Amino acid sequence: MRRQVYVTPKSYLSYLSSYKELYIAKYYGELDVQEKSFTIGVEKINEASITIAEMEIVLKEEDLILQEASRKTELLLVDLEKESKKASIE
């Protein structure tokens, strides 16, 4: 038949299989680390958005209180000006 037969040495096949195992372990290991980092980052963003929403609610409530206080202060200033005019006349 006169065909040429090639034989690959067992050590080279072993080298290829160990390289394949190492590559898979390293690749998936790095993917796991990246996935964990990504998951932690997404959780932090979600926590921050929830905290921001809560702060906005508190801010709106305090803004109403501030508006009421400034209105009372303006009324007090108007009364104070009237009283000072009366005192200057007297």
C-alpha positions in Angstrom: 0.0 0.0 0.0 2.9 2.3 0.4 1.2 4.8 2.6 3.1 6.9 5.0 2.1 6.5 8.6 2.7 9.3 11.0 2.9 8.7 14.7 2.5 11.5 17.2 4.6 11.0 20.3 2.7 10.4 23.5 4.6 13.2 25.3 3.4 15.8 22.7 -0.2 14.6 23.1 0.2 14.9 26.8 1.6 18.3 26.4 -1.4 19.4 24.3 -3.9 18.0 26.7 -2.2 19.7 29.7 -2.1 23.0 27.8 -5.8 22.7 27.0 -6.6 22.0 30.6 -4.5 24.9 31.8 -6.0 27.3 29.2 -9.6 26.3 30.2 -8.9 26.6 33.9 -7.2 30.0 33.5 -9.8 31.3 31.1 -12.8 30.2 33.2 -11.1 31.4 36.3 -10.6 34.9 34.9 -14.2 34.9 33.7 -15.4 33.9 37.2 -13.4 36.8 38.7 -14.8 39.3 36.1 -18.3 38.0 36.7 -18.0 38.5 40.5 -16.7 42.0 40.0 -19.5 42.8 37.5 -22.1 41.4 39.9 -20.8 43.4 42.8 -20.7 46.6 40.7 -24.3 46.0 39.6 -25.4 45.5 43.2 -23.7 48.7 44.3 -25.4 50.6 41.5 -28.8 49.2 42.5 -28.1 50.1 46.2 -27.1 53.6 45.2 -30.2 54.1 43.1 -32.4 52.9 45.9 -30.6 55.3 48.3 -30.9 58.2 45.9 -34.7 57.5 45.6 -35.1 57.5 49.4 -33.0 60.7 49.6 -35.2 62.4 47.0 -38.3 61.7 49.0 -36.7 63.1 52.2 -35.5 66.1 50.2 -39.0 66.8 49.0 -40.4 66.6 52.5 -37.7 68.9 53.9 -38.2 71.3 50.9 -41.8 71.7 51.9 -40.8 72.4 55.5 -38.2 74.9 54.3 -40.8 76.7 52.1 -43.2 76.9 55.1 -40.4 78.3 57.3 -39.4 80.8 54.7 -43.0 81.9 54.3 -43.3 82.4 58.1 -40.0 84.3 58.1 -41.2 86.6 55.4 -44.4 87.3 57.4 -42.3 87.9 60.5 -40.1 90.4 58.6 -43.2 92.3 57.3 -44.5 92.5 60.9 -41.1 93.5 62.1 -40.9 96.3 59.5 -44.3 97.6 60.6 -43.3 97.6 64.2 -40.0 99.4 63.4 -41.9 102.1 61.5 -44.3 102.5 64.5 -41.3 102.7 66.8 -39.6 105.3 64.7 -42.7 107.4 64.5 -43.1 107.3 68.3 
